Amino acid sequence: MKDTLLNLSFKYGALIGVLVNGLTMMNVQYFAHDIVKGVVLVLALSVTFYVLNRSRT
């Protein structure tokens, strides 16, 4: 099954939701939530661009 941009976005969105829920349950401070979401977003964008550029060549 080929991952489309919409499919990848859904996967990373679900990952962020699970991470934030886990961080809340572990009673992590809210500024750390933003840091974790930012890191995950940067990783998700880099993987997405890598996958899309790999399929072009």
C-alpha positions in Angstrom: 0.0 0.0 0.0 1.5 3.3 -1.1 1.5 6.0 1.6 -0.2 9.1 0.3 0.2 12.6 1.8 -3.2 12.3 3.5 -2.4 8.9 4.9 0.9 10.1 6.3 -0.7 13.2 7.8 -3.3 11.0 9.6 -0.6 8.7 11.0 1.4 11.6 12.3 -1.7 13.4 13.7 -2.6 10.2 15.6 0.9 9.9 16.9 0.9 13.5 18.2 -2.5 12.8 19.9 -1.2 9.7 21.6 2.0 11.5 22.7 0.1 14.4 24.2 -2.2 12.1 26.0 0.7 10.1 27.4 2.5 13.3 28.4 -0.6 14.5 30.2 -1.0 11.2 32.0 2.6 11.4 33.1 1.9 14.9 34.5 4.6 16.6 32.3 4.5 20.4 32.2 2.7 22.0 29.3 5.7 23.8 27.8 7.2 20.3 27.3 4.2 19.3 25.3 4.9 22.1 22.8 8.6 21.0 22.6 7.6 17.4 21.9 5.0 18.3 19.4 7.5 20.6 17.6 10.1 17.8 17.4 7.6 15.3 16.1 6.3 17.8 13.5 9.8 18.5 12.2 10.5 14.7 12.0 7.2 14.1 10.3 7.8 16.8 7.7 11.3 15.5 7.0 10.1 11.9 6.5 7.2 13.1 4.4 9.4 15.2 2.1 11.9 12.3 1.9 9.2 9.9 0.9 7.7 12.2 -1.7 11.1 13.2 -3.2 12.2 9.5 -3.3 9.1 8.6 -5.3 9.9 11.3 -7.9 13.3 10.0 -8.8 
